[in-house]
Amino acid sequence: MKPSGGAPRIGVFGGAFDPPHNAHVALAEAALAQLNLAELHVIPTGQAWHKSRPLTPKQDRLAMTRLAFAGLKGTVVIDSREVLRDGPTYTLDTLHELQQEQPGAQLVLIMGADQASALPTWHGWQAILAIAIVSVAYRALSTGDIARFDPKMLPGLPAGARFEALELPAMDTSATEIRRRAALGEDISSLVPPTVARYIDQHHLYRSA
C-alpha cells in the first residue's frame, strides 16, 4: 500500500508490552485503519534504559505480544530485534535498521501523547524526528474532549519535524494496574486479550509470591 505518488509507509509501534493489553491492540487497529500503512512493526522493548523497574523476562513479553496482536487484520510484523539486541534498547537504532532494510519506505513512529511530550528525554530524539514521522495517539477523555499534544512546546524542536494525529477511543487501561491486579490474583480478563490472560495465568506472571 502506498499513498498516492508516495513511498510505502511502515508503522513502528514499540513498548515494554508488560503485558500487552486491550488499549495496545486498539491503538494498533487504529493505526492500521487511519495511517495508510503498508505494514506495522510491533516491537517489544529489550533492555529498556528508561525503566526504573525490572521488566518481565523478554521471552515472556515477546510471546504475549505475539498472542495479543495475532488477530489483527492487516500486515502486522511482531519484530523481535530489540529483545535480541545486546545492551540498552534505543528507538533510534531500530529506526536506522529499518531504514537500511527498506530504504524506499517512510517510517511512521507511533506513540501516545504522554510519550510525545517526553521526546526530548529520548536518546537521539532530534535524529529520530529527521528519520520518521511521529504519529501521536490522542485518546478521548471522559468529558468527550480530546487531550492534545502541541509539538511546538518541545524545546529544541528541529525544523522539518513531522507529526500526525491518530484518534483513539476512551480507554482507561494501564499495564501497571494489570500487574497489580494479577499480583493479587484478581480478574484481568476484561483488560487483556483472552490468550494473554491465559498465558499470564499459566506462567504465573506478576504473582507476588
C-alpha positions in Angstrom: 0.0 0.0 0.0 1.3 3.5 -0.9 -0.1 6.9 -0.6 -0.8 8.4 -4.0 2.6 9.1 -5.6 4.4 8.4 -2.4 6.6 5.8 -0.6 5.2 2.9 1.3 4.6 3.8 4.9 6.0 1.4 7.6 4.5 1.8 11.1 6.7 1.4 14.1 4.9 0.7 17.4 7.2 -0.2 20.3 6.7 -0.7 24.0 7.5 -2.9 27.0 4.2 -4.8 26.5 4.5 -5.9 30.1 1.8 -7.1 29.5 0.2 -6.1 26.1 -3.4 -5.1 26.8 -6.5 -4.1 25.1 -5.5 -0.4 24.7 -2.4 -1.5 22.9 -4.4 -3.6 20.5 -6.9 -0.8 19.9 -4.0 1.6 19.1 -2.6 -0.9 16.6 -6.1 -1.3 15.0 -6.5 2.5 14.8 -3.0 2.8 13.2 -3.8 0.2 10.5 -7.2 1.9 9.8 -6.1 5.5 9.8 -2.4 5.8 8.8 -2.3 4.1 5.3 0.4 1.7 6.4 1.9 -1.0 4.1 2.9 -2.9 7.3 3.0 -2.3 11.1 6.0 -3.4 13.1 5.1 -4.2 16.7 8.4 -4.2 18.7 8.7 -5.3 22.3 11.5 -3.4 24.1 14.6 -5.3 25.0 16.7 -3.8 27.8 14.8 -0.6 28.5 17.3 2.1 29.6 14.5 4.4 30.8 12.6 1.9 33.0 13.2 2.1 36.8 11.8 -1.3 37.4 13.0 -4.7 36.1 10.9 -5.9 33.1 9.3 -9.3 32.9 11.7 -11.7 31.0 11.8 -10.7 27.4 10.8 -14.2 26.1 7.5 -13.9 28.0 6.8 -10.4 26.8 7.6 -11.4 23.2 5.3 -14.5 23.5 2.5 -12.3 24.9 2.9 -9.7 22.2 2.6 -12.4 19.5 -0.6 -13.6 21.1 -2.1 -10.2 21.7 -1.7 -8.9 18.1 -2.3 -12.2 16.3 -5.9 -11.4 15.3 -5.4 -8.0 13.7 -6.4 -7.5 10.1 -3.5 -6.1 8.0 0.2 -6.7 7.7 1.4 -6.9 11.2 5.0 -7.9 11.9 5.9 -8.9 15.5 9.5 -7.6 15.4 11.9 -9.3 17.9 15.0 -7.3 17.0 15.1 -5.3 20.3 14.7 -8.3 22.6 17.5 -10.0 20.7 19.8 -6.9 20.8 22.5 -6.8 23.4 22.7 -3.7 25.7 20.2 -0.9 26.1 17.3 -0.6 23.6 17.2 2.7 21.7 14.4 3.6 19.2 16.9 5.5 17.1 18.9 2.3 16.4 15.8 0.4 15.4 14.8 3.2 13.0 18.2 3.2 11.4 18.0 -0.6 10.9 14.5 -0.4 9.3 15.7 2.5 7.1 18.6 0.3 5.9 16.3 -2.7 5.3 13.6 -0.7 3.5 15.4 2.4 2.1 12.4 3.5 0.0 9.9 3.5 2.9 8.6 6.3 5.0 8.8 5.3 8.7 5.9 6.3 11.0 6.7 6.1 14.7 3.5 5.6 16.7 3.3 6.8 20.3 0.9 8.2 22.9 0.7 11.9 23.7 2.5 11.4 27.0 5.4 9.8 25.2 5.5 12.6 22.6 5.6 15.2 25.4 8.7 13.4 26.8 10.5 13.1 23.4 13.4 15.4 24.5 14.4 12.8 27.1 14.8 10.1 24.4 18.2 9.1 23.1 18.9 10.9 19.8 15.4 12.4 19.7 16.2 15.1 17.1 17.7 12.4 14.9 14.5 10.4 15.3 12.5 13.3 14.0 14.7 13.6 11.0 14.1 9.9 10.1 10.4 9.3 11.0 7.0 11.0 11.0 5.7 10.8 14.6 2.1 9.7 14.8 0.7 10.8 18.1 -2.3 8.8 19.5 -4.9 11.1 21.1 -7.3 9.4 23.4 -10.8 10.8 24.1 -11.4 12.0 27.6 -14.4 11.2 29.8 -15.7 14.7 29.0 -15.8 13.9 25.3 -12.9 16.2 24.7 -9.5 15.1 23.2 -6.2 15.5 25.1 -3.9 17.4 22.7 -0.2 17.5 22.5 1.4 20.5 20.8 4.8 19.7 19.3 5.7 23.4 19.3 6.1 23.2 23.0 9.1 20.8 22.7 12.3 22.6 23.4 14.8 22.4 20.6 12.2 21.0 18.1 14.1 20.7 14.8 12.9 22.4 11.7 11.0 20.0 9.4 9.8 17.7 12.2 6.6 16.0 11.1 3.7 14.9 13.3 0.4 13.2 12.5 -2.7 12.6 14.7 -4.1 9.2 15.5 -7.5 9.2 17.1 -8.4 6.6 19.8 -11.5 5.9 21.8 -11.5 6.5 25.5 -9.9 3.5 27.2 -8.7 3.6 30.8 -6.2 0.7 30.8 -2.7 0.5 32.1 -0.1 -2.2 32.4 0.7 -1.1 35.9 -2.9 -1.7 37.0 -3.0 -5.1 35.3 0.2 -6.2 37.0 -1.2 -5.0 40.3 -4.4 -7.0 39.9 -2.6 -10.1 38.7 -0.3 -9.9 41.7 -3.4 -10.0 43.9 -5.0 -12.8 42.0 -7.7 -10.5 40.7 -9.5 -10.9 37.4 -7.8 -9.2 34.4 -9.8 -10.8 31.6 -11.5 -7.5 30.7 -8.2 -5.7 30.3 -6.1 -8.0 28.1 -6.9 -10.3 25.2 -8.0 -13.8 26.3 -4.9 -15.5 25.0 -2.7 -13.1 27.1 -4.8 -13.7 30.2 -4.3 -17.4 29.8 -0.6 -17.0 29.3 -0.2 -14.9 32.4 -2.1 -17.4 34.4 -0.3 -20.5 33.0 3.1 -18.9 33.5 2.3 -17.4 36.9 3.4 -13.9 35.8 3.2 -10.9 38.1 2.5 -13.1 41.1 3.7 -11.6 44.4 4.8 -15.0 45.7 
